[in-house]
Structure formats: C-alpha cells, structure tokens
Amino acid sequence: MNNNNKDQSLTQIETHGVEQIPDNERTAGPTDLFRMIFGGSNTFATAVLGSFPVLFGLSFQAGVWAIVLGVLLGSLILAPMGLFGPINGTNNAVSSGAHFGVHGRIVGSFLSLLTAIAFFSLSVWSSGDALIGGAKRLIGLPETDLTLGLAYGLFAILVLTVCIYGFRFLLWVNKIAVWSASLLFLLGIFAFAGPFDVNYAGSVSLGQPGFWAAFIGAALVAMSNPISFGAFLGDWSRYIPRDTSKRRIMAAVLISQIATFIPFLFGLATATIVAIKAPDYIAANNYVGGLLAVSPSWFFLPVCLIAVIGGMSTGTTSLYGTGLDMSSVFPRVLSRVKATLLIGVMSIAFIFIGRFAANLVQSVSTFAVLIITCTTPWMVIMIIGLLVRRGFYCPDDLQVFTRGEKGGRYWFTHGWNWRGLGAWIPSALVGLCFVNLPGQFVGPLGNLAGGIDISLPVTLGLASLVYLTLLSLFPEPAAVFGPNDARSKGTDSLGKPAIRQAA
C-alpha cells in the first residue's frame, strides 16, 4: 500500500466488520501490533492500577514484586492470543467459534463487552479527574460534578469518534500515544525524584496478617491489564499477513506488556509519595487527587497531557473491539459503526452511574478481578485448542453465524461445542467461588485458603484439566483437523455438515 492510500485511509470510515480481511489489505505488522497494545496500556489508567498495591497497604518493594508477577503471568497467557487474527483474518471472539461453536462464540463477545466497559470507564474516569484537577491548579477551574461530567462527556465523544473511523485512525492515535505518553511518564522521574523513598514500608509487611491477601490482590489487579487484551488482540492482528512469523507476533505482545512497567511503576512510586505527604487522599482511595496535590506546579500540564493522550488511547482500544464484535453478534441489525455507537452510549451511561453513584476504586478492583476469573479460562481453552488443532482453522467456516447460515466444520451441536463450554462454565463458576477481595467481594469458598485469593490457579488448573479430559473422552469431529493430520483420515471435509442458509 502506498503512502497516499495510507493517508487517505485515516480519514475514511472503516467498512470492514468481522468478515475475513482480504490478504491484499493486510498491511500491518508485529510492530503495529506492539503500538496498538502498548499505546492502549501506556496511559493514566494503567498508572491508577499501579497505585493499587499502596491502596492495599503494601510497601513499595512488595508492590513492585506484585506488579511484576501479575504483568508477566498475564503476558505469558496473553501472547498466543495474538496468533488467531493472522490465521483467521477476524477477531478473537469469532475465532473462538472453532472451540466453542459458531454460536458458543458469544461467550467471547460477552467477555469482551464486560472488559471494554470496565477499562473504557477506568480510562475516562481517571483521565477526566486528572484533567479537571490539573485545570483547577493551573487556571482555577472549579472541580464540581458539572465540570467533571463535561470532561467525561468530552473524552467519551472523542473516543467514540476515533472508533467510528476505524483501525487506521486508531493505529495513528496509538503511534502518537506510545512515544508522547512514555516521555511524559519519564519526565515524572524529575518531578518526583526528591520526595520518593524506595523504602516506603506501607501498612502491612511480610509476616503480618493480611499481607498475602493484599499481595495477591494487587498482583491480580496488575494481571487484569494484560488479560483485558485477550479478547481484543484479533481486532488488530487480523490486519497482519497470515504468513508472518508466529514468534514475532508473540514477541510483540510480550514486549508491549513488559513496556507497561513504565506507567505501572509511575503509579506505584507516586502513590507512595501521596501516602507520605497527603495520606488523606489514600485513605479516601483518591490517587488522582493525591497525585495532583503532591505534584510540582510545572508538572500539572504534563499530567493533563497524559490524561488526554491516555484517555484517548485506552478508550479507543477498548471500545473499537467491542463495537466490532457486537456487529458480528447481530449482523443483520448492526453494522460496525452502529454497534460502536450503541456500545459507546451504554458505556457513557455506565461511566456517569459508576462515577457519581459508586465507590470507584472498589468497583474497578472488583470488576477487574472478576473479569480475570472469567476470561482467563476462556483464553486457556483457546490456547489449548490452538495446540491440539496444530494451528489449523478454516476461516470461511468460522463466518457461518455472521452470514446467517448453518453448518460447517464448527457447527458441532446446533452451533455449540460442549467440550469448550463444558470446561469454561464450571471453571469460571468455581473460580468465582474462590475470589477473596476483603471488603469488596468474597466468594462462598473464598476463605478456604486462610483469606488468600486462589481463584486464578483454581480456574486455570480446572479449565485445563476439564477441557483436555473432555477432548479425550469425546473426540472432536475429524473435519476440524488439517488435511495432513492423521485424525482427519486424509480429508479435511470428512463429517463436515453442509453449510446452508438459516431459516
């Protein structure tokens, strides 16, 4: 694609939905995928997540280890999810139809909807608060419900506009966000180097009651950031040519998440300063207000810029994918643009309700952990399925539901594959039972491990064990395996239900 076409595509509304992207239009690469992921994470919202270890009472050093553990573990699970887009030319929810059935893929659509609302809301909340707070210190703008509401509304409309224009505009926004936000975060080193104390002790130390509950809770919140991209990676990687090196794609995903240590550690380090110099803000779970209270005056403008850039970047990466996916769930009613508008309006309503009628920190941390508990087993089943199928998929058969048809390789039982669903449903439910977030959400089995949240290892282990067991006891139809796979008996169409128009 020449430069003129690239420039023109920025100002043209994307017409592609979740149908397979033609090979001649797949002009993105692993570097673009890195920009999209890191741009969506290198934001003020991620800095807010980085403040949670301090809000939970951990020391700076314990907070670093919790963030490193959560991000790395989440990244390792996330990396293979970038492969489905290039293979199938569509988003990950549609690709999940290969393992959950063409109707069962709505599980992925539902999870992406919840994730998008949570992180879109977090980005708009945190960015709006930072912008109004900075404006108050800079020009005396009053911080009222009205000014906050106007800031939230402005961000939401800007994000919605970018999402409607589509992938190319989104990629351009994130190219800017990667470098500008990184430089602004690094500028914070000069702003806070003086008051920062690496030996900040927190309120709970190793060996004290509640330490491990706080540590694991902080790690899970950090892990929610990479996991939140699981349902969305295909939205962007579908524009990568199918013959691109799988190692390069996974490396782009891993490196993009490792790079998020920049905003995470910015949030953690500045939260310790707030805890020392303005503890009332930490007690009130108001990290953004505390940050502005302890910032030098010359850093107010960079904070506002981070807020604007970050709000745009995180919001667009969340909302774009959900609008794209909802258009495929209701293909006869909603185009990508109409679905994006609908989800955008719903999210804006949620933003105002959540900000003015609920506890923001508790809402975000609880929602983040619950999303992890439900999304991680879905991702594990997808990855195991990718390995079991040896990377073979039939992209055309994945589009059966979108085209209003029946049949194909992934029809299974009336469009549902009970092997994948039979592993995901109990894993997610049992995992939710083991969640333990004191004062926020404690499942019926949450206290079995002495108050420590073990929902993640439980749901990961159960999903893997149950799915592999079901695949062994109830082998999948021969047609889902590749033509050179012994399990297909030499033909890739054996046992494939004929594709026909739905009634």
Secondary structure as GFF3:
##gff-version 3
##sequence-region A 1 503
A	DSSP	alpha_helix	3	10	.	.	.	ID=ss1
A	DSSP	three_ten_helix	23	25	.	.	.	ID=ss2
A	DSSP	alpha_helix	30	41	.	.	.	ID=ss3
A	DSSP	alpha_helix	44	50	.	.	.	ID=ss4
A	DSSP	alpha_helix	52	55	.	.	.	ID=ss5
A	DSSP	alpha_helix	60	78	.	.	.	ID=ss6
A	DSSP	three_ten_helix	79	82	.	.	.	ID=ss7
A	DSSP	alpha_helix	84	88	.	.	.	ID=ss8
A	DSSP	alpha_helix	92	95	.	.	.	ID=ss9
A	DSSP	alpha_helix	97	100	.	.	.	ID=ss10
A	DSSP	alpha_helix	106	139	.	.	.	ID=ss11
A	DSSP	alpha_helix	145	165	.	.	.	ID=ss12
A	DSSP	alpha_helix	167	192	.	.	.	ID=ss13
A	DSSP	alpha_helix	211	227	.	.	.	ID=ss14
A	DSSP	alpha_helix	233	237	.	.	.	ID=ss15
A	DSSP	alpha_helix	246	258	.	.	.	ID=ss16
A	DSSP	alpha_helix	261	277	.	.	.	ID=ss17
A	DSSP	alpha_helix	279	283	.	.	.	ID=ss18
A	DSSP	alpha_helix	287	294	.	.	.	ID=ss19
A	DSSP	three_ten_helix	297	299	.	.	.	ID=ss20
A	DSSP	alpha_helix	300	329	.	.	.	ID=ss21
A	DSSP	alpha_helix	336	357	.	.	.	ID=ss22
A	DSSP	alpha_helix	360	388	.	.	.	ID=ss23
A	DSSP	alpha_helix	395	398	.	.	.	ID=ss24
A	DSSP	beta_strand	405	406	.	.	.	ID=ss25
A	DSSP	alpha_helix	418	433	.	.	.	ID=ss26
A	DSSP	beta_strand	436	437	.	.	.	ID=ss27
A	DSSP	beta_strand	441	442	.	.	.	ID=ss28
A	DSSP	alpha_helix	455	473	.	.	.	ID=ss29
A	DSSP	three_ten_helix	478	480	.	.	.	ID=ss30
A	DSSP	three_ten_helix	486	488	.	.	.	ID=ss31
A	DSSP	beta_strand	500	501	.	.	.	ID=ss32
###
